[in-house]
Amino acid sequence: MMLCRINRTMITQVMPNIVSLFPNVVILQSVTSASRSITREVSAFGKRIIFFLFIPILIIPYVCFCEELEVSKKNEYIASSQEDKILRIGLVDCIAYALKNNSEIKLKRIEPIIQDKEINKAGVKFEPYLTLETALEDTKEQSSSSTLFSPAISTSTTAKVNAALEGRLPTGTEYSIDFENKKYKSSASYQVINPYYKTDATITITQPLLKGAGLLVNRADIIIAQNSKSISQEDFRKEVSDILSKTKTAYYDFIFSLGAHKIANLFYEYNKKLYEINKKRYGAGLISSVGLLETESAFIKREKILLESSSKIRQAEDNLKLITNLIDDPKLWNARIEPIGEPVYNPQRFELSESLKSAFENRPDYKKSKIDLSTKDIRIKLAKNSIYPEVDLVGSFGLNGLNGTYPGALDNLKDDYRDYSIGLEVKIPLGNAYATSDYEKRNLEKTQALITFKRLEENIVLEVRDSIRQLELQQKQIEVAKKRKEMETKSYLAQESRFKEGLISTHDLLDFQERLAQSELEYVRALIDYELALIRLDEVTGLTLTKNNVRIEDQMKP
């Protein structure tokens, strides 16, 4: 049994959904309006009764409807499992499916937006802020001495209205513009102007000369946040590139499984035909039982290979569906995939220098490392600046006015009544171990990063060179496999004719069949391995997105 608590907020949230989901909207709305009119006329107790009576009427259908939604999705999976549906798609379609609803892409694309918020947060310290202050003070006290000018009980009233604009500039300069207004009234007879109004307008500037001085030091948090955003963008590009590579790899693996099954089926038919022929020849006494058993054994072996190739097709197909997110579609998860087109071999020439140049310009991991080094340089400069003593140049200038009226006090804000100051404030840390240790730590982190960066450069060079060598090898493998396939085909056809004439044994013909089947499979494998080597070269040179015509906007939105 499941218990739940329902309040009026839940009813308010549920009602619009119920009205939009059920066809009898007018009836529900009329019932609701009728219940409102009734509750206005009954007592508070009656209102509660009607309210709780209508809760089951309103919520139970809604809950049932939600359950029906879940059941309907399950029913779609069950229904599609009984259908024999064919989905004809090409490589471009697979890439589109893979990128469309990929959860990892959704996660990665949010990170740059989060870093945008961090940039905004880092820039807040340069935003000016306004301070407003008002106060009223009323004082009544006994005087310590009672004279002609000082009564026994003194009273005073002070009213203040002040405003200040404060802020900080990217150079580290701090400024404050203050506008203070005061009205003072006293019972003292010696006060010439009573009440009097006083107005002060003052600007104060504080400029750090050592610690905290300079654009880089004060904008360091913003620059670091911008670098973090750039790193998150490279992570996003890397994620998209990896998904593209995995999708293409899964697609070509599926193509290979289909090719292997086609070859297995072809030679299964060859063996089946030969088995039927030898059964007739055995019946006619033309071959021995040994020859028939050998043919039957080869036929059973071919049948096993055919079954295994069928299983590998299903596995490769499921893997492709998983990567392309087709498994999440109730209508397509069980469809049989038929790829459009087959890989076409186009021999290419690869330049090591151009590939290396492309890798250093486009690889996300290399670009990330460069950004990280830049961030570490900033942290070193920031830590070094923290070692310096605080030496601040402080200056202020102000005007003041005094009068018996507020407008008169404002009129007296002239150069005749001014005040200014200028000076230095120096704070020297005695010890400063924390700042010194932090500076040394940042330098050691930079050293580590440089070693890692150098190792990455070496790995990139080796990976690019190895990928080009692999492609050149695969091109030669294709040529060799093609020649062998042609030779084995000619040889098999010639030996098949000799077998019909009784010049070779069944064992010899089966051996030539096996060699032909192996050469066919090796040729298909060589073609697929070449495509996989191309995928690998695109990965190590950072051209996966470019080669697949995928463009990522700099400003990414969820």
N, C-alpha and C positions, 0 to 999 in steps of 0.2 A: 504494500500500500504506500502511495506517495502523497504526502501532505504538502500544501503550499499556502502561502499567505498572499492575499490579494488586497491591494489598497486602491484608493480612488485614482492615483496616478496611473496604475496599470490599466484601469478601465479607460482612462483618457487616451492611453497609447493604443489600446486594443481596438476601440470603437472605429477609428478611421480605417483600420485594416479590414475589419469585418464588413463595413459598409462597402468597401471597394472590392472585396473578394466574393461576396454573395450576390446573386442575381436579384433577389428580392430586396433591393435597397430601400424602396419606398416604404415597405412594411416595417423594416427595422427602424428607419428614421421616424415613422409615425409612432411606433411603440415607444421609442425613446422620448419623443416629445410628449406623448401622452403620460408617460411615467413622470416626466418633469412637472407637468401640470397638476397631476394628482399629488405628488409629494409636496407641492407648495401649499396644499389645502389640509393635509393631515398633520398629525403631531410629529414631534421629533422621533418618537418611538416608531411611529408608522413609517417614517422616512427610512429608518434603518431596515425595517422588515422588507420594504419594497426594493431597497438597494441590494440587499443580499439575495432576494428572490431573483433579481435580474442578472446577478453575476453568473450563475450556471448557464442561463439562456444565451448570454453574450460570449462567454469564454469557451465553453465546451465545443461549439462548432468550429471556433478558430483553432483550438488545439487539434481537433480531429483533422482539420484541413492541413495543418502543418505535417501531421503524421502521414496524410495521404501523399503529400509532396515527396517525402522520403521513400514511401513504398513505391510511388510511381517511377522514381529513378531506378530502384532495384528491378522493377518490372521491365524497364527498358533494357537493362543488361540481360535479364533472363530471356526476353523476347528476341533480342538480337543474337543470342547464342544459338538460336534455332534457325537463323537465316543463313543462306549461302550468298554472302555479298562480296563483290569484288571491288577493290579500290585501286584504280590505275593512277599512279603518281610517279613523278620524276624526282630528280635530285633537288631541283629548285622548290618543289612542293614540300619535300621533307624538311628542307631548311626553314621554310615559312612556318610549318607546323611546330618545329622545334623552338623557334623564337617567339611564337605567339603567346603561349601560356606557360612558359618556363618559370617555376617558382624561384630558382636561383637568380635569374635575371631580374625578377621583381624585387628581390631582396637587395641585389647589388645596385640597382638604379635608384634606390631610396637614399643610399649613403651619400652621394654628392649633394643631395638636397639638405640632408642633415648638416653637412659641412658648410653649406651656405648659411645656415642659421648660426653656426659657430663663428663665421666671419662677421655676421651682423653683431653678435654678442661681443666680439673683440673690439669692434668699433664704437661701442657704446661709451667708452671712457672719453671720447672726444666730443660727445654731445653736450651742449650747454644745458644748465638747469636753472630754473628760476625759483627763488625763495621769497615768499611773502610772509610778513610778520606783523601782527597787530597786538597791542597790549594796552590795558588800562590799569593804572595803579592809583589807589586812593589811600592816603596815610593821615592818621590822626594820632598825635602823641603829646605827652606832657613835655614841657620845656624844662631843662635843668636849671635855667635862670630866667626870671621874669623881669623884663625891662620895658622901657618905652618902645623899643624896636623889636622886642621879642616877647610875644604874649605867653601866658602860662600854658595855653594849649595851642599847638601849631597844627595846621592842616595843609595838605598839599595834594594836588591831583596831576598825574602825568599820563598823557595819551601818546602812544607811539604807533606809527604806521611806516614800516620799512619794507624795502624791496632790494633784492640782490640778484645779479646775474653772474654765475660762476661757470668756469669751463677750463678746458685744457686743449692746447694746440699740439699737432703732431711733432713739433720741435721740443716738447716737454714744458713749454711755457704755460704757467697757470695764471689766470686772470680772474679778477673779481671787480664788478662794478656795483657799488652800493649807493643806494638813495635812501637816506634816513630822514624822517620827519618826526618832530617832537613838539608837543604842547605842554607847557608847565604852568601851573597856577598854584600860588602859595598864599597863606595868610600872613606871611611875614611883611611888615611894613617897610622894611629896608629894600625890598625888591623893586627896582625902578620900573621895569616893564612887567606888568602883572595883569593878565597872563602874558607869557611870551611864546613865540613860535620859532623854532630853530630847524633849519634844513641843512643837511650835509650831503654833498655828492662827491664820492671818492672812487678812484680807480687804482687798483693794486696789481702789480705785475711781479711774478716770481719766476726767474729764469735760471734753471740749473746750468752750471758751467762744467761740471765733471760727471758725477753720477746722475743718470736720468736725462742727460743732454743728447740731442741729436734725433734725426728722423728715424733711423734704423732701430734705435733702442726703444723708442716709443711706439713704433708701428710693428714691432717684432711679433706680437700676438696675432695681428691681422695677417702678416705675411705667412706665418706658420700655419694659420687656419686656411689660407689660400693654397698653400702647398699640400695640406691634408686633403683638400677638395680635389686637387689635381691627381693625387695618389688614388683617391677613391674612383675618379673617372678612369684612370688606367686599369684599376681592378675590374671595373665594369666592362671595359673593352676586352680585357683578358678573359673574363667569364664568357662573353659573347663569342670570342674567338674559339675558346675551348669547346663550347657547345656546337659551333659550326664544324669543327674538326671531328668531334665525336659522332655527329650526325652523318657526315660524309663517310667516315670509317664504317659506321654501322650499315650505311646504304651499300657500300662496295662489298662488305662482308656478305650481305644478303644477295647481291649480284653473283658473287662467287659461289655461294651455296646453291643458287639456281643453276649456274653453269655446271657445277659438279654433279648435281642431280640429273641434269640433261645428259651428261656423258655416261653416268651410271645407268640410266634408263636405256640409252642407246646400246650399250654393250650387254645389258641384260637381255635385250631383244636379240642381239647377235648370238649370245649363248643359248638362249631359248630355241632359236631357229636351228642352231647346230645340234642341240640336244634332240630335237624332233627328227632331224635328218639321221643322226646316228642310231636312234631307236629303230628307224626303218632299215637302216643298213645292218644293224645287229639282227633284226628279224630275218633279213635275207642272207645272213651268214657272211656278210662282207667284212665285219669287224669283230674283234673279240670282246668278251665281257669287260676286260680291263679298259679298253677304249671307251666303252659306254659308261663305266663307272667314273672314269676320268672326266668325261663330258658332264655327267650329272653333278659331280663334285664342283666343277667350275661354275655350273649353272646356279647351284645353291650359294656359292660364294658371292656371285654377282647379285643374287637376290638379297643377300645380307647387306652388301654395299649399298644397294638401292634403298633399302629400308633405313639404313643409317643416314644416307644423304637426305631422305625425306624428313627425318627427325632434326637434322641440322638446319634445314630450311625453316622449320617451325621455330627453332631456337633463335635463328638470325632474324626472323620476321618479328618475333616478340621483342627482341632487343631493339629493333628499329622502331617499333610501336612505342616502346617505353621512352626512348630518347626524343621522339617526335610528339610525345604527349597524346598519341592516338588512344592509348590505353585508358585515358580519362573520358573519352567520348563514348557514351553508351551505345551509340549507333554504329561506331566504326571500330570498336575495340576487337571485335571478332571477325572483321572483314579480311579476306585474303588479298594481300598486296601483290599487284602486278606492276613492276617497274616499267616506266616508259623509256625506251632507248637503252643502249648498251654502251659501255665505255669504248671510246675510239682512241686508238693509239696515235698520238702526234709527237714524233720525236722532236726534242728541243735541245738548244745549246745553252748551257748555264755558265755564267761568268762569276767566278769566286769573288772578285773585287766588288762587283755590283751587288751581289748578294750580301756581302759583309756590310757594305754601306747602307743597304736597306735595313738590315738587322739593327744596326746602331741608331738608325733614325726612327724605327717604327716599333721595336719590341717594347711592350708595356713594362716588363720587368726591368729593362735597362733604363727606361725613362723614369720609372719609380725610384730606382737607385740614385739617379742624378738629382731628383727632387729631394730625396732624403739627405743627400750630402749638402745640398743648399740649406736645408732646415738645420742641420747640425752646425754649419758655419754661423748661422744666425744665433743659435744658442750659445756658441762660443763667445761671440761678440757681446751678447747680453750678459753672460757670466763675467766676462772681463770688466765690463762697465760697472758691475755690482761691487767690484773690489775697490773702486775709487771712493774717496771721501765725498760727502755731500757739501758742495760749495754752491750756494744759491745767491744770485743777485736779486735783491728785493727793492722795489721802488713803489712809491705811491704818490698821488697828487689828488688834492681835493679842494673844493670850494665850500664855504659855509655862509649861511645867512641868518640873521636874527632880526625879529621885528615883533610888534604887538599884534600883527595880523599875518595870516598865512600867505596871502599874495605879496605882502611886503617882504616877508622872509625870502620868498622866491626871487623877488626883484633884487635882493641884496647878494644873490649868488654871483659875485663878480670877482675879478682878479684882486680887488682890494682886500678881500677876506679869503685867504687861501692858506693851505698848508701842504707841504711835500716832505718826502723822506727818501733816502737812498742808503743802501748798506749791503753788507755781506753776512750771510749766515753759513757757518762752517761746522760740520759734524764729522769728526774723525773717529772711526771705530778703533778700539784698542783690542787688537787680536785678529778679528776678521777671519777666523778659521773657516767658518761656514762658506763664505763667498770664495775663498781661495780653494777650498776642497771642491766646490762645485765647478770652478773654472778648470781645474785639473781633470775632473771627471769628464767634462764635456770634450776636452782634448783627447782623452783616451777613447771615448766613444767615436770620435771622428776617425781616429787611427783604425779602430775596428771596422768602421764603415768603408774606409779606403781599401783595406785588405779584401773585404767581401766584394767590393766593386771591381777590384782588379781580377779577382777570381771569376766573377761573372763575365767580364770581358773575355777572359781566356776560354771559358766554357762556350760563349757565343761563337767565337772563332772556330773552335773544334766542332761544335754542333753544325754550323753552316757548312764547313768543309766536309764533314761526314755525310751530311744530307746530299750534297752535290755528288760525292763519290757514290753514294747509294743509288742515286738516280742514273748516273752513268752506267753503273753495274746493271741496273734493272733494264735499261735500254738494250744492253748487250744480251741480257738474259732473254728478252723478248725475241730478239733476232735469232738466237740459238734455239729457243723453244719452237719458234715458227719453222725453222729449217728442219728440226727433228720431227716435228709433226708432219711436215710434207713428206719427208723420207719414210717415216713409219707408215703413212697412208699408202704410199706407192708400194712399199714392201708388203703390207698386208693384202692389198688387192692382188698382187702377183702371187702370193702364197695361197690365197683363197682359190685362185684358179688352179694352182697345182694340186690343192687338196681335192678339188672336184675331179681332177684327173687321177687321183689316187697316188700322187707322187710324194706326198708328205703325210705324216701321221696326225691324228687328232691332237696329240700333245704339242706338236710343233705349231699347229694352227692356233691353239689356245695361247701358246707363248707369244705369238705375233699379235694376237688380240690384246693381250695384257700390255704389251709394249706400246701399242697404238693408243690404248685407253690412258696409259700413264703420260704419254706425250701430249694428248689432248688436254689432260688435267693440268699438266705443267704449263702449257701455253696460257690457259685461262688464269692460272695462279700468277704467272709473270705479268699479265696485263693488269690484274688487280693490285699486285705489289707495286707496280709502277705508279698507279693512281694513289696508293697509300704513301708512297715516297714523295709524291708531289704535295700531298697534304702536310707531310712532315716538313718539307722545305718552306712551305708557306708559314708554318708555325714558327720555325726558328728564324725566319727573316721578318716576321711581324706583318705579313701581307695577307693573312687569312681574310680579314674584313674586305680589303681592297679587291682581292681576286674573286670574292663572292658577291661583289657589288652591294655590300652592307655598309651603310653610313650611319654614324651615331651623332646626334646633335649634342653640342656642348652644353646647352641648357636642357637638362633632362627633367621631365615632370613625371610624377607617379601616375 
